[in-house]
Structure formats: structure tokens, C-alpha cells
Amino acid sequence: MKDFTSVLKDRGIFLGWVAGLALIALLLWSLSFPFRANRLMESTNRVLASMEDTRVLSAPLSQPFAAPVPLGCWYRLADSGSLFFVFVIMRDGILVPCGAEMSVYGEVTEVLPLGSHARRVFDRIPQGLIQVYVRRIETAAAKRIRDT
């Protein structure tokens, strides 16, 4: 039978490894934000062009760490300078990529599906669920506008 100190030492080493791996994953996730944001911007611009939409995303905005925001990425539109938020709506286990254009007053002017599958599924999403996402985005935009 092992004594108490060796069991405690083994568990401490194990927890140290878990904490180290979690720290490495957190660093990789946060330091890779510019790369991930640029790839998402390029993909979104390709989808908008295939939909014959004239909007073009120009630059990702930095992620704030202090305020809780919905999962997604903020961009600035090239021509108007207004904000565009790329996010996903979860419906029946299906992720539907969408974009929300914001007015200069922080209100969502349009939510549009991004991609052919998203366009087919978007009509079946209840309007109430879309409004929940719209309210979250508008709240996050109000915080972003207030902080800048």
C-alpha cells in the first residue's frame, strides 16, 4: 500500500500536467486570433461574392477580453465602415453560419445566412430564435461602441 505523500505527489504531478496543457491550449487559442479572424474574413468575403452581395469585409476588430460577447467575430465593412458580425445559429444540432450587419447606432439591420446550406435551413429557423441572437449581438455592439 502506498503512503499518503507518494499518492499526493503523484496527483500533484498529474494536476500540474493538466494545468500546463490547459495553459498551452489557452495561449495557442488567444495568440492565433489574427490568423483565425483573417481566414474567416476571406471565407466570408468569398461567400458574399458567390451570393452576388456587394458587401466586403475589410478588417477584423480586436477581441475584447473583459466583456462577455457572443461567439463570433467582428469586422468592419469596406465601403460603409459599419460593423459586421459573423456567428453561427444553433438549430436542432445544426450550425448555421450567419452574418449580421450593424447600423452606426448599434442595431442589427440585416441577418443573412452565409452559404448554400445555411440559405436552405435559414427559412426554417423560428423568428424568435433569430431575435434572441439579434438581442445578444446588439447588446455586445452597445458595449463595444461604449468602450471605444
N, C-alpha and C positions, 0 to 999 in steps of 0.2 A: 504494500500500500504506500502511495506517495505521501510525502509530508506536505503540510499546508503551504510552505514557502515555495516549493517547486511547482505546485499547481498554480499558485498566484503568479509566479514568474512566467509560466507558460501562457497563461491567459493575458498577462500584460504584453508579452511579445506579440501574441495574436492580435490584440486590440491595436497595438502600435502599427502593425502591418495594414490593418483595415483602415485606420485613420490616415496613414501615409498614402494608400491607394486612393482614398476619397479626396485627399488634398491634391494629388496629381490630376485626377479627373476634373476637379473644380478649376484648377489652373488651366488645363487644356481647353475646357469649355469657355472660360472667360477670355483667354488670350486668342482664341480662334474666331472671336466675334466678327472682326473685319472681313475675314475670308468668307465666313458663312453668309454674312449680310450681302457681300458683293455677288456671290454665286446666286443667292435668292433674287437679287435685283436683276441680274442678267436673265434668269429664267422667267421672271415675271414680265420683263420687257419683251421677251420672245413670245410669251402667251398673249400679251396685249397686242402685239403686231399681228399675230395669227388671227386674232379676233377683229382685225382692222380697226382697232381703237387708236386714237391719236395720242393718248397719254403716254409719257415716257418718264420712268423713274430716273432721277439724276444722281442722288447721293443718299446713302443710309445715314440716319441720325444716330448718335451715340445712345447706348442703353443706359438709363439711369439705374443706379443700384439702390437708392433709398426708397423710391416709391414702388408699391406693387402695381404691376401692369399686366394686362392680359398677354398670353403668349403670342408673339408675333414680332414683326419688325417694322419700324417707322422709316419712311422715305420722304424725300422732297420731290415733288413733281417738277419736271424741267421747265415747262412753259409758264405755269401759273404760280409756282412757288408754294402752293398749298401742300398739305401733308397727305400722305397715302399710307395706310396701314395694311400690311399683308399678314393674314392669320388663317386659321382653319376653324371650321364649324364641325363639331362632332354630332353626327346624327345616326343613330342605330348602329354604332360601331364603325361608321364610315367617316373618314376625314375628308371634308370638302374644302379645298383651298379657295379662299376668297380675298378680296381686296376692298377696302373702304376708303373712299375719297372724303377728305375733310374740308370744310369751308374754313375761311380765315377766322371765323367765330368759334371754331371748335365743334361744329356739328357735322354729323355724317350726312353727306349729300347723296351718296350712292354706294350700295354694296353690290359688287359684281363677282360672279363666280370666275375662277381662273382655271381654265382647262375645259376640254370637251366633256369629260365625265362629270365635272362639277356643274357644268351647264345643264346636263341631263337631270342631275339629282336636285339641283337648287330649287326647282319649282315644287318639289315635294316636301321641302323643309317648312314647317309651320312658321307663320309670320311672327308669332310670339317668341319663338326661339331666336329668330334673327334679331328681334328688338332687344332681347337680353344682351346679345353680343354688341349691338349698337350702343346701348346704355353704358356698358363697360368701356368701350372704346372712347366714347365721348367723355366719360369721367377721367380716363387716363390722359386724353388730349387736354382737358382742362388743367390737370396737374402739370403737364408738360409746358403748356402755354404760360401758366402762372409762374413756373420755376425759371423760365427763360427770359 
